Amino acid sequence: MDKLWQGLREDGRSQLSQRDYTRLTLAQRLGTTGVEAGEIIAGRETLSDVWIPGVEVMARRIFPQRQRGIFGELGRRDEGVLAEIGMWPGQWAAARMFATTAKGFHVHPPFIPEDTTPEAWIQRLFVAEPKNYALRPYDNEQWDVMYFLSGVAEMLLVDERAGMPRRIMRFIIEGDNHRGVNNVAVIIPPGVAHAIRAEGSEDVIMVYGTSTKFNPDFEGRIAADIENAELPADWERYLKS
């Protein structure tokens, strides 16, 4: 290797590094460099050891309407994953993210009954009885279900719940105007921190439902400084003068 780079000055060689092109598994990429949403759908059975319990990534079908546009369903109250887990949003909202912007990590507090500990309760919900959806206190905590109508977004999820291993999921979602395998909806439980950033030159338009109505007390922020658009220092000095 030293002979390969002998044409460089010594101080240059001392700072030299090379990218690792080793092919990581899907599970390894999900928590590090990230994957495309379509890969998650196709490889779901291989991801149980790295999946964040309670998170759902649901494939969507987008139908082209020639010379008119596109059509894509969001959800049906009595069918699909939302029906299976027994969660129908109490509030729907829309949001637009300008190109190249991001929403910093934020997290909603899990509801913990008074007669148990956070660790025991969360373990019961997502480890001991993960299919007992009737246990989930949707009316007392905010779950999110997100749909992406246009643009391309990168989503990052981090499990911060007591009693659960800290896992990371990072994947690319494409809006309805990019019809393909990366058209998905995502369900996010409380206690799972989430961040989104717009990829490329398009705005990202989302529709999302929450199990409860908006409550500012349910909005906890982690590493969210990216959302603060600071004015130039000389502007700040002028405004305060």
GIWO-V900602 format. One record per residue. RES is the residue in one small letter. SS is DSSP state (helix for helix, strand for strand, loop for the rest). PSI is psi in radians with two decimals (NA if undefined). Layout:
BEGIN
res:RES ss:SS psi:PSI
res:RES ss:SS psi:PSI
END
This chain:
BEGIN
res:m ss:loop psi:-0.73
res:d ss:loop psi:-0.68
res:k ss:loop psi:-0.61
res:l ss:loop psi:-0.66
res:w ss:loop psi:0.35
res:q ss:loop psi:-0.30
res:g ss:loop psi:-0.07
res:l ss:loop psi:2.68
res:r ss:loop psi:2.72
res:e ss:helix psi:-0.71
res:d ss:helix psi:-0.51
res:g ss:helix psi:-0.75
res:r ss:helix psi:-0.61
res:s ss:helix psi:-0.37
res:q ss:loop psi:0.09
res:l ss:loop psi:2.40
res:s ss:loop psi:2.82
res:q ss:loop psi:2.53
res:r ss:loop psi:2.46
res:d ss:loop psi:1.96
res:y ss:loop psi:0.27
res:t ss:loop psi:2.31
res:r ss:loop psi:2.00
res:l ss:loop psi:2.72
res:t ss:loop psi:2.90
res:l ss:helix psi:-0.77
res:a ss:helix psi:-0.70
res:q ss:helix psi:-0.72
res:r ss:helix psi:-0.55
res:l ss:helix psi:-0.65
res:g ss:loop psi:0.06
res:t ss:loop psi:-1.57
res:t ss:loop psi:-0.37
res:g ss:loop psi:2.82
res:v ss:strand psi:3.09
res:e ss:strand psi:2.59
res:a ss:helix psi:-0.63
res:g ss:helix psi:-0.57
res:e ss:helix psi:-0.62
res:i ss:helix psi:-0.79
res:i ss:helix psi:-0.79
res:a ss:helix psi:-0.59
res:g ss:loop psi:0.35
res:r ss:helix psi:-0.69
res:e ss:helix psi:-0.33
res:t ss:helix psi:0.02
res:l ss:loop psi:0.22
res:s ss:loop psi:-0.55
res:d ss:loop psi:-0.24
res:v ss:loop psi:-0.09
res:w ss:loop psi:2.49
res:i ss:loop psi:2.02
res:p ss:loop psi:2.37
res:g ss:loop psi:-0.40
res:v ss:loop psi:2.40
res:e ss:strand psi:2.33
res:v ss:strand psi:1.96
res:m ss:strand psi:2.19
res:a ss:strand psi:2.50
res:r ss:loop psi:2.63
res:r ss:loop psi:2.25
res:i ss:strand psi:2.23
res:f ss:strand psi:2.17
res:p ss:strand psi:2.44
res:q ss:strand psi:1.76
res:r ss:loop psi:2.31
res:q ss:loop psi:0.18
res:r ss:loop psi:-0.73
res:g ss:strand psi:-2.45
res:i ss:strand psi:2.81
res:f ss:strand psi:2.31
res:g ss:strand psi:2.21
res:e ss:loop psi:2.65
res:l ss:loop psi:-1.11
res:g ss:loop psi:2.80
res:r ss:strand psi:2.34
res:r ss:loop psi:-0.65
res:d ss:loop psi:0.23
res:e ss:strand psi:2.77
res:g ss:helix psi:-2.92
res:v ss:helix psi:-0.71
res:l ss:helix psi:-0.70
res:a ss:helix psi:-0.70
res:e ss:helix psi:-0.76
res:i ss:helix psi:-0.05
res:g ss:loop psi:0.54
res:m ss:loop psi:2.06
res:w ss:loop psi:2.17
res:p ss:loop psi:2.47
res:g ss:loop psi:-0.21
res:q ss:strand psi:2.44
res:w ss:strand psi:2.55
res:a ss:strand psi:2.91
res:a ss:strand psi:2.66
res:a ss:strand psi:2.61
res:r ss:strand psi:2.25
res:m ss:strand psi:2.17
res:f ss:loop psi:2.65
res:a ss:loop psi:2.45
res:t ss:loop psi:0.08
res:t ss:loop psi:3.02
res:a ss:strand psi:2.66
res:k ss:strand psi:2.07
res:g ss:strand psi:2.94
res:f ss:strand psi:2.29
res:h ss:strand psi:2.78
res:v ss:strand psi:2.56
res:h ss:loop psi:2.49
res:p ss:loop psi:2.28
res:p ss:loop psi:2.50
res:f ss:loop psi:2.28
res:i ss:loop psi:2.06
res:p ss:loop psi:2.65
res:e ss:loop psi:-0.38
res:d ss:loop psi:0.30
res:t ss:loop psi:3.12
res:t ss:loop psi:2.73
res:p ss:helix psi:-0.78
res:e ss:helix psi:-0.79
res:a ss:helix psi:-0.70
res:w ss:helix psi:-0.82
res:i ss:helix psi:-0.65
res:q ss:helix psi:-0.69
res:r ss:helix psi:-0.81
res:l ss:helix psi:-0.74
res:f ss:helix psi:-0.13
res:v ss:helix psi:-0.96
res:a ss:helix psi:-0.73
res:e ss:loop psi:1.02
res:p ss:loop psi:-0.39
res:k ss:loop psi:-0.03
res:n ss:loop psi:1.28
res:y ss:helix psi:-0.36
res:a ss:helix psi:-0.34
res:l ss:helix psi:-0.41
res:r ss:loop psi:2.21
res:p ss:loop psi:1.14
res:y ss:helix psi:-0.57
res:d ss:helix psi:-0.23
res:n ss:helix psi:0.05
res:e ss:loop psi:2.71
res:q ss:loop psi:2.00
res:w ss:loop psi:2.55
res:d ss:strand psi:2.49
res:v ss:strand psi:2.15
res:m ss:strand psi:2.39
res:y ss:strand psi:2.52
res:f ss:strand psi:1.98
res:l ss:strand psi:-0.52
res:s ss:strand psi:2.76
res:g ss:loop psi:-3.03
res:v ss:strand psi:2.31
res:a ss:strand psi:2.58
res:e ss:strand psi:2.23
res:m ss:strand psi:2.42
res:l ss:strand psi:2.28
res:l ss:strand psi:2.41
res:v ss:strand psi:2.16
res:d ss:strand psi:1.98
res:e ss:loop psi:0.30
res:r ss:loop psi:2.47
res:a ss:loop psi:2.36
res:g ss:loop psi:0.01
res:m ss:loop psi:2.56
res:p ss:loop psi:2.51
res:r ss:loop psi:1.88
res:r ss:loop psi:2.67
res:i ss:strand psi:2.37
res:m ss:strand psi:2.27
res:r ss:strand psi:2.10
res:f ss:strand psi:2.78
res:i ss:strand psi:2.32
res:i ss:strand psi:2.40
res:e ss:strand psi:2.44
res:g ss:loop psi:3.02
res:d ss:loop psi:-0.47
res:n ss:loop psi:-0.07
res:h ss:loop psi:1.31
res:r ss:loop psi:2.21
res:g ss:loop psi:-2.88
res:v ss:loop psi:-0.23
res:n ss:loop psi:0.19
res:n ss:loop psi:1.81
res:v ss:strand psi:2.82
res:a ss:strand psi:2.71
res:v ss:strand psi:2.30
res:i ss:strand psi:2.25
res:i ss:strand psi:2.12
res:p ss:loop psi:2.78
res:p ss:loop psi:2.60
res:g ss:loop psi:-0.15
res:v ss:strand psi:1.92
res:a ss:strand psi:2.47
res:h ss:strand psi:2.54
res:a ss:strand psi:2.65
res:i ss:strand psi:2.43
res:r ss:strand psi:2.48
res:a ss:strand psi:2.30
res:e ss:strand psi:2.47
res:g ss:loop psi:-2.72
res:s ss:loop psi:0.13
res:e ss:loop psi:2.58
res:d ss:loop psi:2.66
res:v ss:strand psi:2.20
res:i ss:strand psi:2.24
res:m ss:strand psi:2.63
res:v ss:strand psi:2.32
res:y ss:strand psi:2.56
res:g ss:strand psi:2.59
res:t ss:strand psi:2.51
res:s ss:loop psi:-0.45
res:t ss:loop psi:2.88
res:k ss:loop psi:2.75
res:f ss:loop psi:2.28
res:n ss:loop psi:1.98
res:p ss:helix psi:-0.50
res:d ss:helix psi:-0.34
res:f ss:helix psi:0.02
res:e ss:loop psi:1.67
res:g ss:strand psi:2.34
res:r ss:strand psi:2.40
res:i ss:loop psi:2.20
res:a ss:loop psi:0.89
res:a ss:loop psi:0.27
res:d ss:helix psi:-0.38
res:i ss:helix psi:-0.36
res:e ss:helix psi:-0.23
res:n ss:loop psi:1.94
res:a ss:loop psi:1.69
res:e ss:loop psi:2.44
res:l ss:loop psi:2.70
res:p ss:loop psi:2.58
res:a ss:helix psi:-0.67
res:d ss:helix psi:-0.52
res:w ss:helix psi:-0.76
res:e ss:helix psi:-0.74
res:r ss:helix psi:-0.70
res:y ss:helix psi:-0.76
res:l ss:helix psi:-0.55
res:k ss:helix psi:-0.11
res:s ss:loop psi:NA
END
